[in-house]
Amino acid sequence: NTEKHTYVGTSNVKDGDKTYVCEEYKDEESGIITKYYFLDKTWVRQETIDGDTISISEIREFKNTADKSIFSLKGYTKLDEKTLGALGGSGLGGF
């Protein structure tokens, strides 16, 4: 499945005393619209619109590490050919 995203346009969006630059893209296959909001050239928000469903992600900060108090890989199982085969998968190339 190769997604094709088409650039729709850029607009300024005012919210209170702040003006955001919004870049909009559309996935031609699914029709999903993704909007990226920037404030002073910093990515601060993303909206994904899939029909009547709107998902909003607020980006608070960028770091090169994960916050261990909210992100954990406890219980993580590394998937390799042997593990995936034991789970009934057809191999990593089957995704």
Summary of the structure (lengths in Angstrom):
residues: 95
radius of gyration: 18.8
end to end distance: 10.0
largest distance: 56.3
contacts: 171
relative contact order: 0.11
helix: 9%
strand: 45%
